[in-house]
């Protein structure tokens, strides 16, 4: 293990001294310890000097709980964090890992071996996470480039096929017209797939401007986008009046809602009129949210009378190219719900579904309520 530069952000001098003594008992001489008693002081030091890891107390004079972790992750994103917590706060420590910490230590139970293990694990985990992020970014960039480069030749094929059908309709026999129609249908499906791939690959590349979004307006805009689908399927859509506003991005939310509505219209039993109901409720923030975000959140429900989803498939359907039915039964690209989930998570929210096979589905998205 190479030389270590360690930052300890801990307001208790006795706890800091105990950590120092434990480091001494490890027998290592190639380490240096820098201390801070407040989060603001620790952040300033971490931004000015290099450290291998920070040992971060979750109860500081100027910061409490998960907000401490989320602030540190935001301000010093590449520094591995090992959380220090008391015995009855282990759940809080686990939530801190969801916020971006790499490991945790329980005060009063720290030994030399545990301390070394936690530091090694924290540094290694941060390195692996960073490599994974870089690999994902490269893969997304590659996917975007491939999809983008396919658009031009595909448009050419589609255009030539359309011209062939229109200009040579009197020459082509029935089989020739059928083949031409198949080419046009295939290129149309592939064009939709490429557009969805470009959308999915582009998510997360740019920072979204987050502000107040009126759900009533977002839903109205989404309904306008899918107006043709609504008319073709004679879908009946009811929206609860006076929905609340949320913190989000208008364009992103319109895309999310339109994707969910399109799915609700599409996945119904044959000869069944789609019935869809949108309503909202206020919910508490999940425990892994930072303390500043533990206010009121809004859950928007999109309920339908569709074919439903078996419980074992309800997480899988949010993956890319995950389809439960063939193209011959229900057309689609298999990316729509993946876009929904990625969009909502990019806004800091959540998306999920509750459903039983043959009994319709209740999709929901969750975002902070705008005060």
Secondary structure, DSSP 4 states (H G I P E B T S, - for coil): ---EEEEEE-S-HHHHHHHHHHHHHTT--SEEEEEESSHHHHHHHHHHS--SEEEEESEETTEETHHHHHHHHHHSTTSEEEEEE-GGGHHHHHHHHHHT--EEEETT---HHHHHHHHHHHHHHHHHHHHHHHHHHHHHHHHHHHHHHHHHHHHHHHHHHHHHHHHSTTTS-HHHHHHHHHHHHHHHHHHHHHHHHHHHHHTTTSPPP-EEEEHHHHHHHHHHHTHHHHHHHT-EEEE-SSPPEEEE-HHHHHHHHHHHHHHHHHSS-TT---EEEEEEEEEEPPTTS-GGG-SEEEEEEEEE-S----GGGTTGGGSTT--SS-TTTS---S-HHHHHHHHHHHTT-EEEEEE-TTS-EEEEEEEEBP-
